[in-house]
Amino acid sequence: MKRLAKTALFGSIAAAFCLASGLAVAADMSMPTKAPPPAAPPPSNWVGFIEFGYNFGQVNPQGQAVYKKGDYNIVAGAVLNLYKSKDGFINAWNVGGLGIFDFTSGAAGPSNAVWSGFGNGPPMGGEGLYYILAANTSVTFAQVWTLQEEFFHLAGINASGAINNPNATTFPNNALGTNCTNGFTVPTLGVGLPLGCLSLPAWYWNNLKLSLNDGAITHWPISFNPYVTWWYEFFPSGFAGVNGTTTSAGCFSCNNEHSDFLIGMTPKMNMQPYWGVPVTLSAPTWITVGPKSFWAGTTLNGGPGSGCTPFSNLGTACSTSNIGIFTTGLTASWALTSIPAQWGHWSVKAGFQWFDIINKALQGDNDVTYGVNMCGAVFCLQQNIVTGFVGVGVGF
């Protein structure tokens, strides 16, 4: 009897489960089907960034020293992808632009540099702000090659374009006196320097760069990323100061020729597999080459733009080479992966760059802008310059 009752109980439970299952199925069949989760939005065709930095001295890519003391800078830009394809000869087409805002407080030059002698020196030498705006477009082809065209415009509160205004008697159009005829005495040497106007013009130049992404071919832990850049300045001459001196965006003695070449590479290596932290090391390295006249001016009277210095009578300060500079350095970039991606992709960087100023004319210019280098009691041209930098940036 008990066995019969137990069997009946189990049968009732089984029946109940069957009934519940049937009701659940019926309920599911009677309810509308659930909608699938929404698809992820397509990736944006826009990429942007902003970076805040501090330079411990500054030398531009052509080797012209512009700051010896520190300066602050903000760099911001955006890129729009207009076309992308993994197949075919053309793989990507991008357009974009950026702005570089550079400012310093106090006299930026060393105590024995000419720019420290003015309370409001040129935009790259005293209290003030200058900015560079750039527009660019690039095409990636054959999977690994990129051709980039970039146009630059430099201006600022002291770069108004009026470099020799005979009616101006005050800075910035006339930094040294009426008609820009006064000179400046290098304090440590007591030598007069006929500089003419120090109000710099608004400069325009262009970079046409061909680069190779060798990492996509070799798949080595380190990629070298070689490139060649044709640098061309619009109107490098014609901004005449005293004694026929002129100025150029590339270097202040570069005024006879419009262009030169930057040949270099940027070795890069991701250290995450080895160090366990998201750090990338890179070593920007390049050399500038061109005609000798690119670094030589039209006068031997000295001063920025001349291609020589007041010591050119020694026969050592004028351009004697087709090479401008050689430079290399090391940059470490650390991705801050602990910051949520919705707040952008943050990173910090730090590094240094060493410049070997090979061209004598450029060495002479840098003695004016970076400070006179003394070897005991003997004047020495400024050949080796080391700069450093730190920064933090975000991409989105």
Beta strands, then each sheet from edge to edge (+ up, - down):
strand 1: 46-59
strand 2: 65-84
strand 3: 90-104
strand 4: 128-141
strand 5: 145-156
strand 6: 184-186
strand 7: 191-193
strand 8: 203-212
strand 9: 222-223
strand 10: 226-234
strand 11: 259-265
strand 12: 268-270
strand 13: 279-282
strand 14: 285-289
strand 15: 323-335
strand 16: 345-357
strand 17: 373-375
strand 18: 378-380
strand 19: 384-395
sheet 1: 9+ 12- 13+ 15- 14+ 11- 10+ 8- 5+ 4- 3+ 2- 1+ 19- 16+
sheet 2: 6+ 7-
sheet 3: 17+ 18-
end
